[in-house]
Amino acid sequence: MADRILSARGLQTYYGASHILRGVDFHVDRGETIGLMGRNGMGKSTLLKTLMGIVRPRAGTVEVKGRDMVGRPAYEVAQLGIAYVPEGRGIFGNLSVRENLVMAARAGTDGRRDWTYERVLDTFPRLKERLNHGGQQLSGGEQQMLTIGRALMTNPDVLILDEATEGLAPLIAREIWRICGVIRDSGISSVIVDKAWKHVTQVTDRNVILVKGEVVFQGSSAELQSRPELLDQYLGV
């Protein structure tokens, strides 16, 4: 088996009486970039929140580096090297760009400090120009860059990115996709949720499609690109 960082089996997750995830298996290996796809309301964000410990499944297992994390708080999942960029970004609007980045800085789980403050600014030159701006003064695209940069400052093993480019202008979205490629090339594993499947499959090794809380496809980017009937059936492109 490859070096497995994150693994989930048989996830059954509910919101009240609503049954969202129905027996989902999911895993992330070291150095792997995964696209998580599906139409709205199919369970993508719920799966991410279940993996992070924000939502507790009624059944199933979630393991990080072989450690059972079901019922553990989200900060413990984060401490094991899983960084989460949620939909809606969640930056601290009353802190400056510099403060948002510096407050997150720490070594990785193995002591690595590959992603330093300087490296993040080199990767996100737009942020370097706005270091003293408050988070609430940034555009949506700049906030997304800041959230990703802040996650990288934790030197994670896995970066989970929910709705990577939603609502962003095409030029800014292109910059986010460039950054996803930089992250992949740096060796960090990623899970990317985005509706732009063509862009997703350009940076991912493997893709998982959810329909009504069940995995209906799992395969390489090349395989998905070669099967337009799947894209039409499950993603509505």
N, C-alpha and C positions, 0 to 999 in steps of 0.2 A: 504493500500500500504506500502511496506517496505520503509525504509529510503533511498530515491532515491537521489543520489548525482549528477549524470550526465544523461541527457536524450536528445535524438534527435528524431525528428519525421519528416517523409516525406522529407528527404534530397535529393535534386537534385543538384549535383555538376558537374561542367564542367571544362575542361581545353580547353579554346578556344571553338572550335566547337565540341570537343569530350565530349560526355555525359558519365560521369564516374559513379556517384551514381544515382540510379533510384528509388527514393521513399523509402530510407532506414530508418527504425526505429531501435533505439539502446538505451540501458540504462544500467547503472551500479548502483547497490544498495550498501549500506554500508556493508563492510566486504565480498563482493563477488569477486571471481576471475573468469574472463571470458577469454576463448580462442577465438580469431578471426582468422578464417581459410579461405583458398581458394587458388587456384593456383595463379601463378604470373599474375599480370595485371588485377585482378578481383576487385580492388578498396579498398583493406585493408588499405594501407597507406594513400590513399585519404580520407577515412573515419576518420582516426586518425587526419589528418591535418585539416579536417573540424571541428572536435570536439574541436581542440585546437585553432581555429581561425586563423590558418596559411593560409587556403584556405576558401574563403567565398562561401557558397552555393547560388544558384540562387533562391532556394525555400526551405522551411522547417524551423524547429526551432532547436536550441541547447540551452539547459538550464543547468546551474550549480547551484544546490541547489535552484531551482526554479527561478533563475534569467536569463533572456533572454540575451544570449551572441553573437547572430549573429551580425557581424559587429564590435564586440569589438576586440581589439588587443590581441595577444596571451599572453602577459604578464599579462593581467587582468584575463584570464582564469587560469594561473599559480597561481596568487595571491589568487584565490578561492580554492586552494588546489589540483590542477591537475598537476602532474609532468609527463613530456614527455621524454622518452629515444628514440631518433629517430634512424632510420636505418642509419648507418654510424657514430653513437656515438656522435660526436661533442664536444669532450673535448677540453680544451685549451692547445694546445701543448707546448706553451711557459711558462706555469705555472707548478710548481711541483705538485706531487700527493697531498701533504698537502694543497697547495694553492687552487687547484681545489675543494677540499672538504670544506675548511674553508670558501671560498668566498660564498658558497651556503647556509651556516648554517642559519636557522631561525626557529622560532616557527611555529607550525601548525596554522590553522585558528582558533582553539579553545585554543591556547596558549600552546598546548602540545610540549614537547621537548623530546619525547620518543627516537628519533634517534639522539643521540649525536655523536660527532666525535669519541669518544672511542667505542661506540657500533658499528659504521660502521667499524672501524678497527678490532674489534673482529669478525665481520661477514665476513670480507674480509681479512684474515690473509696475503694473498699475497700482498695486498696493504701496509700493515704495514711494510713489508720488503723493500718497494720502495718509502718511503715517500718523499725523496729528489730527486727522478728521475723526469725529465721533462715528460710531457704527451706524447711527441713524442718518448720517449725512451721505452715506454711500448709495450708489444705485443698486438695483437688484443684482446685476451681474457682479459688481464689486463686492457685495455682501456674500455672494456665493463663493467668490475667490477667497474671501477672508475666512469663511467657514471651512473650506477645504484646507487652506493654509494653517489654520488653527489645529485641525485634526492632524496634519502632518507634523506639527510641532511636538506631538506626543510620540513620534517615531513608532507608529503602529505596525503590527503584523498584517492586519486586515483593515482596509478602509471601505466602509459601507456608504454609498452615495445614493440617496433617494431623490428621484426627479432631478437629475443632474443639470438639465438646461431648461426646465419648464419656465415659460414666461420671459425668457431672455431674448434679446435681439440677436439676429443671426451672427453678427460679428463677434459678440460676446460668447455666444454658444460655441463658435468655432474655437475660441480661446480655451474654453472649458474642456473641449475634446482634446486639444493639444496637451493640456495639463494631465488629462487622464492617461495619455500616452506616456508622458514623463513619469508618472507614478508607476505605471506598469513596468517601464524600463528600469526603474529603481529597485525592483524586486518586491515591492509591497503587493500583497494580494488585494484584489478589489472586488466588490459587488456593486454593479451599476444598474440603477433603474432609470429608464428614460424611454419616451415614446418614439424617439428617432432611431429606429432599429438599424438603419443603414450605418449610422455613426457608431452605434453600440457595437455592431459586429466587426467594425474596423479595429476596435481596441480589445475585444474579448477573445478568450480562448474557447469558452464554453458558454452556452446559453440555456436558460431554463424558462419555460413558458407556463404560467399559471392560468387556469380557467376555473372559475368558481371554487377557488381554494384547493385545486388539485393540479399536480404536475402532469401536463399533457405532452410535453416535449422536453428532452434534454439531449443536447448534442453540440458538436463543434460549430463555430461560426460558418465554416465552409459548407457544412451540411445544411444549416438553416438557410443560407443564401441560395443553395441549389434546389430548395423546395418551396417555390413561391406559393404552392397551394396551402402550406402551413401558415405562411405569413397572411394570406388572405383570410383563412379560416379563423385564426386565433388572434390576429392583431388588427385585422380590418384595413389593411393597406391596399 
